[in-house]
Amino acid sequence: MAGRAGGAGDRVVIIGGGSTGALAAVRLAERGFRVTTLEKAAIGNGSSSRSSACIRAQFGVAETIIGMRYSEWWYSHFHEILETLPADTQPVIRQNGYLFLYEDPDHAAASRWHAGAVPPAALRSAAAEAWDRARERAALQQDLGVPVEVLEPDEVARRWPHIEADRLIGATWCAEDGFLAPHLIYGEGFRRARELGVEVRQGVEVTNAFLRDGRIVALETTDGPVAGDWFVNATNAWAPRVSTWLGGMELAIAPTKRYLYTLRPDEPIMSAEEWDRLPMTIYGLAPGRGACSRPDGPQLLLTWSHETDPEPDFTDADQDRISPGFNHAHGTENHGYAILEQIDAFAPRLAECGGLTATASGYYAMTPDANPLIGKDWRVPNLVHAAGFSGHGLMHAPITAVMVEAIIAGDAVDGRVRLPAPFDAHTIDLAAFNPGRDFSLTRHEAMVL
Ligand SMILES: Cc1cc2nc3c(=O)[nH]c(=O)nc-3n(C[C@H](O)[C@H](O)[C@H](O)COP(=O)(O)OP(=O)(O)OC[C@H]3O[C@@H](n4cnc5c(N)ncnc54)[C@H](O)[C@@H]3O)c2cc1C
């Protein structure tokens, strides 16, 4: 039984009611599987409703770049594919673009305040190296069909006059990147799933599994046993504990807190149209850099990664717990103001246009190389993990659904999954996302949103 593929009519039980569970349910149901989804609270209980919801194809691993090209295309056809009504409803993707700014090494060396104890010479070489890597990544992205541009500072100033281009050595820009509407992804996803016959059960927590001959035959839940032929662990930050309860492998996923801040302008600093078209902007990628901003209605959404200890036993309520050092209302000695200071170096008109009005939070499911774990459990062959999205799970959801379907249906040829049309010239190597991969051999993705 260990290597058998699933066939139409097999029962698939998906654990987790977020974007991953929703889109995987749709694909599997379309393929003829009998699907049940189990969510312990209400759909959207996890990170899917707590995200800054950006999407980009500007990555450094070929598999991810191809996958994100597919995801961007899929989201731009979302309403047709999921047959939403009325068809002219709110778009799920806004392709405002992603703008990565790179700091001139001399400016970086002079900016002692932003990187703590890092000496100027190290800051200079880190900025130079970041720019070299950016151009290498852009060349790979262009080879794979991403319309990414490498821009000189003058061109940045011409297109986005609010940016201090003198401080830059250059930028990379992709107009097809942008932001998503998460509530539509899981809301419409589960609506379509129900239309296709999927049983969507909320308030049902998976607590254990009944195994026979090494395979799961049923899940134990707070609402009785649920039998199936295949089981998908789509619980992201909860996935390591769920895997253990089901007799599965240890998953290299660290649930790690991330914060989002809202900045509200006191008065407009540009036309409403210009504001609305602002891209997702990343303010440098060297030590002490990496803050991001993007428009969200009349406000700006700000974020930046930070050192935090993993919280393997976090509770649902912890998702919204804001530690004092991260709360915008906790004086000016907090993470939100450090983000503003950083943006101030590149775009002072934006940073100084108003004040922080809110802090929100949720968990990233971090893996050692910041790429997800999508594949069969090496202990329990009918358990498939789709988790560990490390801050990229909404953008990954469409391609993750394709991979989960291919893994269960046994579609992979020589370990590679062919993408659906119009991307059927491309295949994805499942090994890149193997949950048991050797992380010392994999390429680490850039640590920004
Ligand atoms: C601050 C922040 C910013 C982010 N920014 C971005 C971004 O810009 N772009 C991007 O693509 N991603 C981003 N992410 C990450 C993204 O939100 C997640 O990767 C994505 O939502 C994961 O979706 P999911 O469906 O896999 O998991 P989740 O949405 O977390 O859903 C998992 C579900 O499993 C359920 N569950 C758990 N245990 C059980 C159980 N035992 N039984 C039944 N159900 C269970 C939970 O209740 C939960 O609803 C961000 C995340 C955060 C926190």
The ligand as an SDF file (V2000), in Angstrom:
LIG
                    3D

 53 58  0  0  0  0  0  0  0  0999 V2000
    1.9120   39.1510   10.0640 C   0  0  0  0  0  0  0  0  0  0  0  0
    1.8540   38.1860    8.9050 C   0  0  0  0  0  0  0  0  0  0  0  0
    2.1100   38.6510    7.6320 C   0  0  0  0  0  0  0  0  0  0  0  0
    2.0620   37.7610    6.5450 C   0  0  0  0  0  0  0  0  0  0  0  0
    2.2590   38.2330    5.2760 N   0  0  0  0  0  0  0  0  0  0  0  0
    2.1280   37.4050    4.2100 C   0  0  0  0  0  0  0  0  0  0  0  0
    2.2300   37.8990    2.8920 C   0  0  0  0  0  0  0  0  0  0  0  0
    2.4610   39.0950    2.6670 O   0  0  0  0  0  0  0  0  0  0  0  0
    2.0330   37.0290    1.8630 N   0  0  0  0  0  0  0  0  0  0  0  0
    1.7710   35.6850    2.0720 C   0  0  0  0  0  0  0  0  0  0  0  0
    1.6120   34.9560    1.0970 O   0  0  0  0  0  0  0  0  0  0  0  0
    1.7050   35.2000    3.3210 N   0  0  0  0  0  0  0  0  0  0  0  0
    1.8670   36.0150    4.3860 C   0  0  0  0  0  0  0  0  0  0  0  0
    1.7740   35.5290    5.6660 N   0  0  0  0  0  0  0  0  0  0  0  0
    1.6790   34.0800    5.8470 C   0  0  0  0  0  0  0  0  0  0  0  0
    0.3150   33.5540    5.5030 C   0  0  0  0  0  0  0  0  0  0  0  0
   -0.6680   34.2980    6.1960 O   0  0  0  0  0  0  0  0  0  0  0  0
    0.2500   32.0810    5.8900 C   0  0  0  0  0  0  0  0  0  0  0  0
    1.3690   31.3950    5.3750 O   0  0  0  0  0  0  0  0  0  0  0  0
   -1.0090   31.4470    5.3150 C   0  0  0  0  0  0  0  0  0  0  0  0
   -2.1360   32.1520    5.7230 O   0  0  0  0  0  0  0  0  0  0  0  0
   -1.1120   29.9950    5.7360 C   0  0  0  0  0  0  0  0  0  0  0  0
   -2.3910   29.5320    5.3650 O   0  0  0  0  0  0  0  0  0  0  0  0
   -2.8130   28.0920    5.7980 P   0  0  0  0  0  0  0  0  0  0  0  0
   -4.1640   27.8430    5.2850 O   0  0  0  0  0  0  0  0  0  0  0  0
   -1.7330   27.1340    5.4080 O   0  0  0  0  0  0  0  0  0  0  0  0
   -2.7740   28.1460    7.4080 O   0  0  0  0  0  0  0  0  0  0  0  0
   -3.7350   28.9300    8.4050 P   0  0  0  0  0  0  0  0  0  0  0  0
   -4.4470   30.0370    7.7730 O   0  0  0  0  0  0  0  0  0  0  0  0
   -2.9220   29.2350    9.6140 O   0  0  0  0  0  0  0  0  0  0  0  0
   -4.8290   27.8460    8.7530 O   0  0  0  0  0  0  0  0  0  0  0  0
   -4.5430   26.7020    9.5460 C   0  0  0  0  0  0  0  0  0  0  0  0
   -5.8600   26.2900   10.2070 C   0  0  0  0  0  0  0  0  0  0  0  0
   -5.6780   25.0270   10.8510 O   0  0  0  0  0  0  0  0  0  0  0  0
   -6.5730   25.0100   11.9440 C   0  0  0  0  0  0  0  0  0  0  0  0
   -6.1550   23.9420   12.8530 N   0  0  0  0  0  0  0  0  0  0  0  0
   -5.0230   23.8980   13.5810 C   0  0  0  0  0  0  0  0  0  0  0  0
   -4.9650   22.7580   14.3020 N   0  0  0  0  0  0  0  0  0  0  0  0
   -6.0870   22.0500   14.0060 C   0  0  0  0  0  0  0  0  0  0  0  0
   -6.6070   20.8000   14.4480 C   0  0  0  0  0  0  0  0  0  0  0  0
   -5.9440   20.0420   15.3360 N   0  0  0  0  0  0  0  0  0  0  0  0
   -7.7920   20.3880   13.9680 N   0  0  0  0  0  0  0  0  0  0  0  0
   -8.4870   21.1480   13.0690 C   0  0  0  0  0  0  0  0  0  0  0  0
   -8.0420   22.3430   12.6300 N   0  0  0  0  0  0  0  0  0  0  0  0
   -6.8530   22.8080   13.0860 C   0  0  0  0  0  0  0  0  0  0  0  0
   -6.4280   26.4090   12.5310 C   0  0  0  0  0  0  0  0  0  0  0  0
   -7.5170   26.7560   13.3480 O   0  0  0  0  0  0  0  0  0  0  0  0
   -6.3170   27.2660   11.2910 C   0  0  0  0  0  0  0  0  0  0  0  0
   -7.5460   27.8390   10.8960 O   0  0  0  0  0  0  0  0  0  0  0  0
    1.7950   36.3800    6.7580 C   0  0  0  0  0  0  0  0  0  0  0  0
    1.5320   35.9150    8.0490 C   0  0  0  0  0  0  0  0  0  0  0  0
    1.5590   36.8180    9.1290 C   0  0  0  0  0  0  0  0  0  0  0  0
    1.2770   36.2960   10.5030 C   0  0  0  0  0  0  0  0  0  0  0  0
  1  2  1  0
  2  3  1  0
  2 52  2  0
  3  4  2  0
  4  5  1  0
  4 50  1  0
  5  6  2  0
  6  7  1  0
  6 13  1  0
  7  8  2  0
  7  9  1  0
  9 10  1  0
 10 11  2  0
 10 12  1  0
 12 13  2  0
 13 14  1  0
 14 15  1  0
 14 50  1  0
 15 16  1  0
 16 17  1  0
 16 18  1  0
 18 19  1  0
 18 20  1  0
 20 21  1  0
 20 22  1  0
 22 23  1  0
 23 24  1  0
 24 25  2  0
 24 26  1  0
 24 27  1  0
 27 28  1  0
 28 29  2  0
 28 30  1  0
 28 31  1  0
 31 32  1  0
 32 33  1  0
 33 34  1  0
 33 48  1  0
 34 35  1  0
 35 36  1  0
 35 46  1  0
 36 37  1  0
 36 45  1  0
 37 38  2  0
 38 39  1  0
 39 40  1  0
 39 45  2  0
 40 41  1  0
 40 42  2  0
 42 43  1  0
 43 44  2  0
 44 45  1  0
 46 47  1  0
 46 48  1  0
 48 49  1  0
 50 51  2  0
 51 52  1  0
 52 53  1  0
M  END
$$$$
